[in-house]
Amino acid sequence: MMSLAGLALYLVFLGLFLYALYWVVNRAVLHALRTHHDEVRTGATPSGSPRPGG
C-alpha cells in the first residue's frame, strides 16, 4: 500500500498535470475564438469553406 507521503506526492503531481493541461487547452481555445472573431469582423471566410452566394 502506498504511504501517505507517496499518496500526497502523487496527488500533487496529478494536480500539476491537470492544471498544465487546463492552461494549454484554455490558451488554444481563446486563440481560436480570437482568430474566429477577427475573421468574422473582417468578413474573411475560413480556408477550405465555400463562399456564400459565390
C-alpha positions as CSV (number, residue, x, y, z in Angstrom):
1,M,0.0,0.0,0.0
2,M,1.2,3.5,-0.8
3,S,2.5,5.5,2.1
4,L,0.8,8.8,3.0
5,A,3.7,10.8,1.7
6,G,3.7,8.9,-1.6
7,L,0.0,9.5,-2.0
8,A,0.4,13.2,-1.3
9,L,3.2,13.4,-3.8
10,Y,1.1,11.6,-6.4
11,L,-1.8,14.0,-5.8
12,V,0.4,17.0,-6.2
13,F,1.8,15.8,-9.5
14,L,-1.7,14.9,-10.7
15,G,-2.9,18.3,-9.8
16,L,0.1,20.0,-11.6
17,F,-0.6,17.9,-14.7
18,L,-4.3,18.7,-14.8
19,Y,-3.5,22.4,-14.3
20,A,-1.0,22.4,-17.1
21,L,-3.5,20.6,-19.4
22,Y,-6.2,23.1,-18.5
23,W,-3.8,26.0,-19.2
24,V,-2.8,24.7,-22.6
25,V,-6.3,23.9,-23.7
26,N,-7.6,27.3,-22.4
27,R,-5.0,29.2,-24.3
28,A,-5.7,27.2,-27.5
29,V,-9.5,27.8,-27.2
30,L,-9.0,31.5,-26.5
31,H,-6.7,31.8,-29.5
32,A,-9.2,30.0,-31.8
33,L,-12.0,32.2,-30.6
34,R,-10.0,35.4,-31.1
35,T,-9.0,34.3,-34.6
36,H,-12.5,33.4,-35.5
37,H,-13.7,36.8,-34.2
38,D,-11.2,38.6,-36.3
39,E,-12.2,36.6,-39.4
40,V,-15.9,37.4,-38.8
41,R,-15.1,41.0,-38.1
42,T,-13.1,41.4,-41.3
43,G,-15.5,39.3,-43.4
44,A,-13.0,36.7,-44.2
45,T,-14.0,33.0,-44.7
46,P,-12.0,30.2,-43.2
47,S,-9.8,28.4,-45.7
48,G,-11.5,25.5,-47.5
49,S,-15.0,26.7,-47.0
50,P,-17.1,27.9,-49.9
51,R,-18.0,31.5,-50.1
52,P,-21.8,32.0,-49.5
53,G,-23.6,33.0,-52.7
54,G,-20.5,32.6,-54.8
